[in-house]
Amino acid sequence: MTIVLATRNLGKIAEITALLPDFQIAPAAAYTGCPEPKETGKDFEENALLKAQEIKEFTGESSLADDSGLEVDALDGAPGVRSARYAGTSATDRNNIDRLLDALDNVPDTDRTARFRCVMAVAASDGRTWTTKGVCEGCIARKPRGNFGFGYDPIFVPLGYDKTFAELDTIVKNRISHRAIALRHMLKILQGLLNIKD
């Protein structure tokens, strides 16, 4: 059974593949002409389902998608669903980080609380869909630290740690991250699909 990942984000592909070692994973880009779904939903769940269903329709295979982002309390939950586009539609990770740090420049450390939120969606080849959720609480650092991960990882310090996601060992991050939590909840569903397919 092939599970198609409805993302072109290389960091997400590597992370999800590492978390699903027992499954045959294929990125959407491996399918010639495969569309890149637009994130037009009002929240993470709508976006994840939109992406999973569109890729499933194109490939005919069960598709796994996630939509995730960073919610900063001092910014009323921003950047939220616009996390990847916070500094503009063609923004780089560094552009987004710089804009966020600028917005928090005068915010004291005690008020820099934030969380990563993830919704994982599966669209099965038979048309059924499921979603699961994961949250990782933490705070925003004053400057980027670390060379691992992607996105906002260099400025996100998970609760109970003094290192950013980008400084943590991959094994640790893949145990505590929002995406790992959502994927663990999804695992039984994927295993059920695998057994049905077999």
C-alpha positions in Angstrom: 0.0 0.0 0.0 1.3 3.4 -1.0 0.5 6.5 1.1 1.0 9.7 -0.9 2.2 12.7 1.1 0.2 15.8 0.0 3.2 18.2 0.5 6.2 19.4 -1.4 7.9 20.6 1.8 11.1 18.5 2.0 11.3 19.0 5.8 7.8 17.6 6.3 8.4 14.7 3.9 11.6 13.7 5.8 9.9 14.1 9.2 6.7 12.1 8.3 8.7 9.4 6.5 10.9 8.9 9.6 7.8 8.6 11.7 6.2 6.0 9.4 9.0 3.5 8.8 6.6 0.6 8.2 4.7 2.3 5.3 5.6 2.8 1.6 5.6 6.6 1.3 5.6 8.6 -1.9 5.7 12.4 -2.2 3.0 14.0 -4.4 5.7 15.4 -6.6 6.6 11.8 -7.7 3.3 11.8 -9.7 3.7 13.8 -13.0 1.3 16.7 -13.2 0.2 16.3 -9.6 -1.4 19.6 -8.5 -0.3 21.6 -5.5 -3.5 22.1 -3.5 -4.3 25.6 -2.4 -4.7 26.3 1.3 -8.1 28.0 1.1 -9.7 26.6 4.3 -10.6 28.7 7.3 -8.6 26.6 9.7 -6.0 23.8 9.9 -8.5 21.0 9.6 -10.2 22.3 6.5 -6.8 22.8 4.8 -5.5 19.4 5.7 -8.7 17.7 4.3 -8.6 19.8 1.1 -5.0 18.8 0.4 -5.5 15.1 1.2 -8.7 14.8 -0.9 -7.2 16.6 -3.9 -4.1 14.4 -4.0 -6.2 11.3 -3.5 -8.4 12.2 -6.4 -5.4 12.7 -8.7 -3.3 9.7 -7.7 -6.0 7.2 -6.8 -4.0 6.3 -3.7 -4.7 7.0 -0.1 -3.2 10.4 0.8 -1.9 11.9 4.0 -1.8 15.6 4.5 -1.1 17.9 7.4 -1.7 21.6 8.0 0.2 23.1 10.8 1.3 26.4 12.1 2.5 28.5 15.0 0.1 30.3 17.3 1.6 33.2 19.4 -0.5 34.4 22.3 0.8 37.9 22.3 -0.2 38.2 18.6 -3.8 36.9 19.2 -2.9 33.5 17.7 -1.0 34.8 14.6 0.5 33.7 12.4 -1.8 30.6 12.7 -3.1 29.3 9.4 -0.9 31.8 7.6 2.3 30.6 9.2 3.9 29.7 5.9 2.9 33.0 4.3 3.3 35.3 7.3 5.8 37.6 5.5 4.2 37.2 2.1 3.3 34.5 -0.4 6.9 33.9 -1.5 8.4 34.3 1.9 11.3 32.1 3.0 11.5 30.5 6.5 13.9 33.3 7.5 11.6 36.0 6.2 8.8 34.6 8.4 11.0 34.3 11.4 12.3 37.9 11.1 8.8 39.3 10.8 7.7 37.4 13.8 10.7 38.4 15.9 10.1 42.0 14.9 6.4 41.8 16.0 7.5 40.4 19.4 10.5 42.8 19.8 9.0 44.6 22.9 7.2 41.6 24.3 8.7 40.3 27.6 9.9 36.7 27.9 7.0 35.9 30.2 4.5 36.8 27.5 6.1 35.0 24.6 4.1 31.9 25.0 3.1 30.0 21.8 2.2 26.6 20.5 2.7 24.6 17.3 -0.6 23.1 16.2 -1.0 20.3 13.6 -4.0 18.6 12.0 -3.3 15.5 10.1 -5.8 14.2 7.5 -6.0 11.0 5.6 -8.2 10.6 2.5 -8.5 6.8 1.8 -8.7 5.6 -1.8 -12.3 4.4 -1.0 -13.4 8.0 -0.2 -13.3 7.8 3.6 -11.5 10.6 5.6 -10.1 11.0 9.1 -8.4 13.8 10.9 -6.2 13.8 14.1 -4.7 16.7 16.0 -1.5 17.4 17.9 -0.3 20.4 19.9 3.1 21.3 21.4 3.2 24.2 23.9 6.3 26.4 24.2 7.6 29.9 23.8 9.4 32.1 21.3 13.1 32.7 21.7 14.7 36.1 21.2 16.8 35.0 18.2 17.1 31.9 16.0 19.2 29.0 17.4 20.1 25.7 15.9 20.6 24.2 12.4 18.0 21.3 12.4 14.4 21.4 11.4 12.6 23.9 9.2 10.0 26.7 9.4 9.9 28.4 12.8 11.9 25.6 14.5 14.9 27.9 15.3 12.8 30.2 17.5 10.4 27.7 19.1 11.4 26.4 22.6 9.1 23.5 23.6 7.8 23.5 27.2 10.1 21.8 29.6 13.2 22.3 27.4 15.8 25.0 27.1 16.6 24.3 23.4 14.8 25.3 20.3 13.3 22.6 18.0 16.2 23.4 15.7 18.7 22.6 18.4 17.1 19.4 19.6 18.1 15.9 18.4 15.7 14.7 15.7 14.8 11.7 17.8 13.6 14.0 20.6 11.7 16.3 18.3 10.0 13.4 16.6 8.8 12.3 20.1 7.3 15.6 21.3 6.4 17.7 18.2 2.9 18.6 17.2 3.2 16.6 14.0 4.5 13.5 15.8 1.6 13.6 18.3 -1.0 14.0 15.5 0.7 11.2 13.5 0.7 8.8 16.5 -3.0 9.4 16.8 -3.3 8.6 13.0 -1.2 5.5 13.1 -4.0 3.1 14.0 -6.1 4.4 11.2 -3.2 3.9 8.7 -2.6 0.4 10.1 -6.2 -0.4 9.6 -6.1 0.8 6.0 -2.9 -1.3 5.4 -4.6 -4.4 6.8 -7.7 -3.8 4.5 -5.4 -3.3 1.5 -3.4 -6.5 2.3 
